[in-house]
Amino acid sequence: MEDELKYKILQETKYAEDSLPFTYLGVKISSKKLSKDDCHFLVDKIGAKLRTWGTRSLSYAGRAQLVNSVLLNLHTYWASIFILPKKVIDGVINACRNYLWDGKTVSNKPPLIAWDLVCRERKKGGLGFKESHTWNVALLGKYIWSIACKEDNMWVKWINHVYLKGKDWKEYVAPSNVSWYWRQLTHIKDKFRAGYSGNKWLFDKKGYSAATGYAWLRKNQEKVEWSNWVWNRLNIPKHRLLSWIIMWGRLQTRDRLRKMGLQVQENCPLCGQHVESADHVLIQCSYAQKCWLELNRTL
């Protein structure tokens, strides 16, 4: 626009003129694709948390609580605004996984259980963590919903005027000469395409929520029979997580350590007669059977 008109707008609105990129509400606003360097604040914040916690001696249950309630929520604000770079999300996952299984930011220790299983609901065999890639898509689903419902706001009106131009949003395909962000939003729309009919989402008639969208994207998972036993409220958290590891057959007994290539004695250190396995330690071992009998007498 002309400088005179721009000056009048600035005078009336009391806004200050600036250029892209700039920082607004703690995030970097840019017309270009967000890079890994643009997210250094987010990565540094997670690293600072881990350096503080690294001095504490916590059980698996304690570390799982910190990862789920703190670390995996630090990037939620950014993920609700931007399509985060894959390297950034992978970095968040690696930091969380290393801290969960080894208590460190950087670790060469192999995880006991795959991250995909960790990120399942508890009733489906996981710890209830959010899978960060899918969570980013679910959070941005609100924009897809807004366009589908033709919400009365400036952004939706601008999208319809510049991009859609009266076309059907459900069948819309972005041309190659549009912005990268808009093409990515249309890809997200395609992921949700089977989830709505007209202006109503099939999985939630009342509207869209990120939690509902995430559950819908992760719907193809079967329930496990042992979830109620493991996550029983009578069990203390430390025993719950240990029981969860046992049910997946990942307890680090001597038979598993030998399969991993470690040179250790196979025999059980309690009875010294049989190979130490999870079933042997918990049920078959003569020492374990004495413990169970004593527990039954106490109860």
SULMOUR-V703884 format. One record per helix or strand. SS is the DSSP state (H for helix, E for strand). FROM is the first residue (numbers start at 1). LEN is the number of residues. If there is no record, write none. Layout:
ss=SS from=FROM len=LEN
ss=SS from=FROM len=LEN
//
This chain:
ss=H from=3 len=11
ss=E from=22 len=3
ss=E from=27 len=3
ss=H from=37 len=17
ss=H from=60 len=15
ss=H from=76 len=4
ss=H from=86 len=17
ss=H from=115 len=4
ss=H from=122 len=3
ss=H from=132 len=18
ss=H from=154 len=11
ss=H from=180 len=12
ss=H from=193 len=3
ss=E from=196 len=2
ss=E from=200 len=2
ss=E from=204 len=1
ss=H from=210 len=8
ss=H from=227 len=4
ss=H from=237 len=11
ss=H from=254 len=6
ss=E from=267 len=1
ss=E from=275 len=1
ss=H from=278 len=7
ss=H from=286 len=13
//
